[in-house]
Amino acid sequence: MKTEQELRVELAALYRIFDHLGWSEMIFNHITVKLPSEDNAFLINPYGLHYSEVKASNLVKVDIDGNVLDDTPYKANPAGMVIHSAIHKHRHDAHCISHIHTTDGMAVACQAGGLRHDNFYSVLLYNQLAYHDFEGLTVNLDEQERMVKSLGDKQQLILRNHGLLSIGRTIAETFINTWVLQRACEVQIATDSTGKASIPVDESIGQKSEQLLKIQMASMAPGELEFAAYIRKIDALDPSYKE
């Protein structure tokens, strides 16, 4: 079991990675991680700071009800608390959750058909993706139950008209889940921009994708190598996230 400090450093690194990849949304959006050593406690970014400013030391520890549990001048964004607290509470395997508003992700979320399974990355998400209908700014607690129901047992959720959400059993797994969903959306939007019809992928390919992934990922923890590679890149650029 990782310590709180280890999780703080990893989560801060992930915020810097998201920023490096262009996934920041000014001071908004969130990545959270549960603290296994404390019941119903998790870490979230300080409301008001850009992802490039997040450090291990300024991450905010909160409980499921949004109460700040440590000595900090920062607060948590109410919209982030509604989304993340609901999923952390009801999905015990959701140790880490990311929510992003990338242009391509939001564009797919606004398309009536959602994500098509017709590119390399989207096929990997066959039967792994859920949808939640838009209810406006996510600050109403009564939406939590519906959002959790929409997610079901999936690790990927497209919030219609809104953005993308990914969960994982580890920070590394959430990173790779987010990356794959985002890439799938980028390719779909790029394909649509050509104005040409896309080549359909037979449903049988989608159905066996999970089996093919197990072969590819044998003996590897999901996202472990990819996350480590990006940490090395961030370390070379600015290791201040560790502070």
CORVENFEN-V922401 format. One record per residue. PSI is psi as a letter, one per 20 degrees, with the letter a starting at -180 (none if undefined). NEAR is the number of other C-alpha atoms within 12 Angstrom. D_FIRST is the distance of its C-alpha to the first C-alpha in Angstrom with 1 decimal. Layout:
psi/near/d_first
PSI/NEAR/D_FIRST
PSI/NEAR/D_FIRST
//
This chain:
psi/near/d_first
p/12/0.0
q/17/3.8
r/15/6.6
g/24/9.5
g/23/11.6
g/21/9.8
h/33/10.0
g/35/13.5
g/30/14.6
g/42/13.6
g/45/15.3
h/43/18.2
g/43/18.7
h/53/18.9
g/50/21.6
h/39/23.5
g/40/23.3
g/37/24.7
g/29/27.4
h/21/28.3
i/23/28.7
k/20/31.0
j/36/28.9
q/29/29.2
m/24/31.5
d/20/32.8
j/24/30.6
r/28/29.6
r/40/27.0
q/50/23.2
p/55/19.8
q/50/17.1
p/54/13.3
q/42/11.9
o/34/9.7
h/24/7.5
i/15/8.4
p/18/12.0
p/16/14.1
k/29/16.0
p/31/15.1
r/43/14.9
q/51/16.0
r/54/19.4
q/46/22.0
p/37/24.7
p/28/27.8
i/24/30.6
q/27/28.8
q/26/29.2
h/37/26.2
i/32/27.4
i/30/27.0
p/40/23.4
r/32/21.3
h/32/17.9
h/31/19.9
j/33/22.0
q/45/19.5
p/41/20.2
p/38/18.0
r/36/19.7
r/29/19.6
h/34/20.8
j/23/24.4
j/28/24.3
p/24/24.4
p/25/23.2
i/24/20.8
r/20/21.1
o/14/24.2
q/18/25.2
i/17/28.6
r/23/27.3
r/27/27.1
q/39/25.6
p/31/28.0
h/27/29.1
h/26/29.4
h/39/25.8
h/42/24.7
g/31/26.8
g/45/25.3
h/48/21.6
h/44/21.4
g/36/23.3
g/43/21.0
h/40/17.7
h/28/19.4
i/23/20.9
n/27/18.7
i/24/15.3
i/24/14.4
m/38/15.4
h/36/12.2
p/44/14.4
p/48/18.2
q/50/21.0
p/43/24.6
q/40/27.4
l/33/31.2
q/34/32.3
g/24/36.0
h/33/35.7
g/38/33.0
h/32/35.2
g/31/38.2
h/37/36.9
h/36/35.7
i/26/39.4
p/22/40.9
h/15/42.2
i/15/40.8
b/33/37.4
p/43/35.7
q/35/37.8
m/32/36.4
j/28/38.8
r/30/36.9
g/24/34.4
h/29/31.4
h/34/32.5
h/34/33.1
i/35/29.5
j/38/28.9
p/34/31.4
j/26/30.4
j/29/27.1
p/33/28.6
r/30/29.7
q/35/32.0
p/33/32.5
q/26/35.9
p/20/36.6
j/18/37.2
a/14/37.6
p/19/35.4
m/28/32.2
i/19/32.6
p/19/33.8
h/24/31.4
i/14/33.4
i/26/32.3
g/28/28.7
g/21/29.5
h/24/31.6
g/35/29.0
g/34/26.3
g/20/29.1
g/26/30.0
g/32/26.5
c/24/26.3
j/24/23.8
r/28/24.2
i/39/21.8
p/41/24.8
p/43/27.2
o/45/30.4
o/38/31.6
p/29/35.4
j/27/37.4
f/31/34.2
a/40/31.4
q/47/28.3
p/48/24.9
q/46/22.0
r/47/18.6
r/36/15.6
i/30/12.3
r/36/11.1
g/44/13.1
g/37/14.7
h/33/15.8
h/39/17.3
g/47/19.1
h/37/20.7
g/39/21.6
g/45/23.3
g/39/25.0
g/33/26.5
g/47/27.8
g/41/29.2
h/30/30.9
g/33/32.4
g/39/33.9
g/28/35.2
g/28/36.9
g/36/38.4
h/31/39.9
g/21/41.2
g/20/42.8
h/22/44.4
i/14/45.8
h/11/47.9
j/10/49.9
q/11/49.9
p/12/48.7
q/18/45.4
p/14/45.2
q/16/43.8
p/20/41.1
q/16/41.8
h/16/39.6
h/15/39.0
g/23/37.1
g/26/34.8
h/19/34.3
j/18/33.2
g/26/30.9
g/19/27.7
g/16/28.8
h/17/29.7
h/21/26.3
h/15/24.6
g/12/27.0
h/14/26.2
j/17/22.4
p/11/22.4
j/12/19.5
p/15/18.0
p/21/15.1
p/28/17.0
i/26/17.7
g/24/15.8
g/18/19.1
g/26/20.8
g/31/18.3
h/23/18.2
g/19/22.0
h/29/22.4
g/32/20.2
h/19/22.7
g/19/25.5
h/27/24.4
h/22/23.8
h/14/27.4
g/16/28.7
n/22/27.1
j/25/23.9
i/21/24.5
h/29/21.6
i/27/19.4
none/19/21.4
//
